[in-house]
Amino acid sequence: MTTENAEVPNPGRVMPLPKTTTRPASPVPFTRRPGGLQVLRRPFHRQRIPRPGYVAGPYIAADCAAAAVAATALGGTLRAALTLGPLLLTLVALNARGGMYRPGLSASALDGAPRLLWHGAIAWCVTSAVLVGVLPAAQPRGGLLFAAVATHGLLACAGRGAVHHLVRRRRRRRPYSALVVGADQAARNVFAVLHEHPEYGMRPVGLVGASDAGSGPALSELSAPVLVSPEDVTRAVIQNAVRSVVFTRGPWGDPKTAELMRLFWDAGCTVWLVNGDPAGHAGLPRPEGPDHLWGFACRRLDAPPRRRPGILGKRVLDIAVAALALLAAAPVLLACALAVRLADGPGVIFRQERIGLAGRPFVVLKFRTLRPADEHESATLWNVASDRRMSTVGHLLRRSSLDELPQLWNVLRGDMSLVGPRPERPFFVRQFSQTHPGYGSRHRMPVGITGLAQVNGLRGDTSIEDRARFDNHYIETWSLWQDVRILLHTAGSLFRFGGS
């Protein structure tokens, strides 16, 4: 269990609160997020924001119809009834894994024909093996199997061609709102292409981080609203129901672009990476296929898969361990409360606002180790480890991290987790989010009593940049076993008096 200290100028002094300004009322119920970012009062993944569909249903229907027609035409009704089950299951599984149900911007039936034929051949071979196992007398001849694969492939390509036509027609008639991200000529080129070609299904409503530098179309000619601040971006995503975002450069090596991409993923947007430079593919990964945006190579950037069963397991672990720990530590909690009451007077529990998951504020509970002069000092005093006003009991509680035992109640309430990035006060979250790229990304995971940074010695007056890097690494590589391992390391550190 750890404390919230770090590397800031004049660690023992009170830091001035930021000036507050009156903002006009927003038509959407926003709340302020660390670093100035505005979000809804609930995280993006809990909002009823329309998500961009991949129109998988029509493609699955076309594949199933092609398989059914081929099986009936070549094997008769009875054999078709026995064949369709394993055939459709294998075929849909192979096509889904191969990305055949997520068409690109310029999808064509012939582009995927080789893969359709290969998946069809595998599905028919698997089906034949299953059929022979059930009915040995129904073994298909080689010529019939070849004819089934060829017929199925032709029908599947024809069906997909019809679906592609319908999809392009729908895109042209009802394009979705889209944002273009980039500050160079490539972004303006892509914006102009999307504006002139609605068949790609995207209606550009703004440029993120754009400027008039370069030789491309001027912003005034594009009639494009320019979004510079994170507040503008978040507001545009929600108010315009943005469902697609086009980046003209990848997030690799740029923490701000990576954080912006996570924001769009959390909002349920489809993210595309497009090379808008007419000179070629310099600076971008090699295109994975023939997909393009009016000649500009493009590829879809998918969000990392959410581990929903694992997250549920994390919550179950939190409740079980926190409840048992509260029961087992009840005598220790009572002794600490009595010691604080005798040493420092009334007010045993200290309550303070912290920032949790998705930038939501909550009240953290701790045993009081120091009585601040006022609310201003409580919100802005960084390090109290060497404060002479602290009693001997306060020093002992902080050194042993026993002052944080009441946070087990925060875990039971769902404000925190046992393991996660340490929560911080709003004033310092705003400051660190502006000075340390990636700090705001820590709020993608519930905050915790302990974390990967803390078990690696990053507690007290240590680097905020290092702690943010450890926290983001923990989020990207999270597993339930990693939480258990961190808890075991933390339990061992309690006997070494590693607090501050």
C-alpha positions, 0 to 999 in steps of 0.5 A: 500500500502506497502514498501519493507523492511524486517529483514536483517543484517545491514539494513541501509548499502549497501550489496555487490553484488554477484560475477558474473561468465561466464557461457557457452552458453546454447542450451536453452534460459534460464534466471536466476530465483531467488535463482539460478534457471534457467527457460525459458524466459516464465513460464512453463505453457506457454511452448509447453512442451509435457505433459504426457497424461492419454490415456483417449480417448481409455478408454472412447471409450471402455466404450461407445462401451460396453454401446452401444453394451449392449443397442442394444442387450437387447433393440433393435435399437429404445430403444438403440437410446433413451437410449444412451444419458443419459447412456453415459453422466452418465457413463462417468461422474461417471468414470471420477470422480472416476479416471477410465480414469487415469490408474496406473502403473500396471493397470488391468481390474479386479482391477477396475471391482467392481467400473465399475459394480457399476458405470454401475448400477447407470448409467442404473438406471438413464437412466431407470428413464429418459426413463420412464419419456419420454416414460411411456410405455417403463418401463424396467423389473427388469430382463432386467435391471439386464441383461443390467448391467451384460452384460455392466460390462462384455463388459466394463472389456473386453474392458478395458483389451484390452486397458490395453494391448495396453497401456503396449505395447506402454509403452514398445516400447516408454517409456517417460523420467523420473527423480527419486527424493531421496537421499537414497537407495530407490531412487536407487532401484526405478531407477534400477527397472525402468531401468530394466522394461520398461513396466512401460513407464518410462525411467530414465534419472537422479537422483535428490539429490542422493548420494552413501550412503546406501547399494543399487546399486551404482550410477556408476552401474546405469550409472545415472547422478546425479542432485544436483542443481536446475539449473541441474534439470530444464535443465534436465526437458527441454532438456530431455522432462521429462514427469514423476517424481518419488519421494521416499519420500513425500513433507510433512514437507520438504519445499525444496521437496515441492518446487521441486514438484511444479517445476515439476507440473509447467513443466507438469510432472506426479508426482508419490510417490513410496515407494522404501523401501523393508521393507514396507510402513513406513513413507509413506501414506497407499496405496490407491489401488493395484497399484505398481511399481514392488512390490513397493507401489505407488500413483499419486500426482496430482497438485492442480487444476488451477482456470483459470476462477478465474484468469481471474476474478482477471485480470479483477478486476485489470484492472477495479480498477486500471483504476478507481483509476488512474482517481480518484487519478489524482489530488493526483498524480499531487500534489505528482509529483509537491511536489517531483519536488519542494523538490528534483529536477528533476526525479520525477519517480523512476524506479527499477528492481523487480522480478515478476511472474515466476521469470521474471524481470520488472521495477516498478514505484514509486515516488522518495523519496530518490536519491541514490548515484549510481546504486549499492546503489539502488540495494543493500541498504535495508532500507532507512526509517531512511536515513537523506538524505530523505526530508520531502516530501519523509518521508510523501510520504513513511509514507502515501504509496502515493509513490507507486501510480504509480504502478497502471500503472504497474498493467494496464500493466500486470507487477503486480496485485493489490493483491499478494506477494510484489516484491523484487529486484533481489539481495535480492530475490537471498539472501532470496531464499537461506536462507528462504525455500519457498521464491522462491515459492512466484513467482507462483502468480503475485506480487502485490501492497498489500498482505495478509502479509501486511494487517497482519502488516508484513511491514517494518523491519519484518520477511522475513520467516513470510512474505513468509509463509503468501504469500504462504498461500495466493497463496494456498487458493486464491479466488477472494473474498480474493483479495477484502477483502485484498483491503478493509483492505488496503484502511482502513490502508491508513488513519492510515499512516501505511507505512514506 
